[in-house]
Amino acid sequence: MNTSSEQYLSALGANQTLSPAQLDELETKGYVVIHDVIDKDWLEDMRAAFDSLVEKEGDNLAVEHHQEATATRIANMINKGTVWEKAWAHPLILSVCRHIFQGPFKVSSLNGREALHHGGHQPLHADWKKPRPDFPKVHLVNAIIAIDDLSAANGAPRIIPGTHHRPELPEDVLADCGLPHPDEVIFEAPAGSVMIYNAHAWHGGTNNNAGTRRRVLHSLYIDREDMQQQDQRKWLRPETASRLTPAQKWLLDVL
């Protein structure tokens, strides 16, 4: 990693020490779950902001990314409120990203998702769809931030431990990526928890059978040389840019 990248990441606080257990989980499972990352007041602010955006944007929700029939999505949240800035630039999340990438990275996107009652199921997938001649290089890391309590009943995400070590996509190996997988683990955790994972691992949403609220943030990070899901040189609003630090602008690749 070059000197300027090191300086910006240090300015962002991305130098927190991970425990031996967390490091082992990242290597063997491809993910780590950390509780109590988001405090109660911040959760309340995010819930209010999430619902306000849903009401405000209506049919235009997630037009910057993609819409989903059985889930509510919000896209490009970097530009939609100060409450989200502590999320995509959270020092602990960035510290885990730094360990996984082992090189410079940037924000790819910040999106919200809530599986609707009886909806939200996704086939198992990896977020990187391209061939990987450079395997095992990591191109994507995702952080799922639980705004509400997540459970198997309300559609918590599932992930297949260890699949970050496989170069294949699940659709190349499995007969039906929509079926339950014998090795899947459900991200059941209280609100305020974060699951940070190598996004080459196979994962997907599950059905919200209970119908309770299930709001999450997807804070996606990408190798510095790859193209962002939401190009912030195109989307970043002047009022957003005006309040960001140089390190935050570097993280968004708009510096």
Secondary structure by P-SEA (a helix, b strand, c coil): ccaaaaaaaaaacccccccaaaaaaaaccccccccccccaaaaaaaaaaaaaaaaaacccccccccccccbbbbccccccccccccccccaaaaaaaaaaacccccccbbbbbbbccccccccbbbcccccccccccccbbbbbbcccccccccccccccccccccccccccccccccccccccccccccccbbbbcccccccbbbbcccccbbbbbbbccccccccccccccccccaaaaaaccaaaaaaaccc
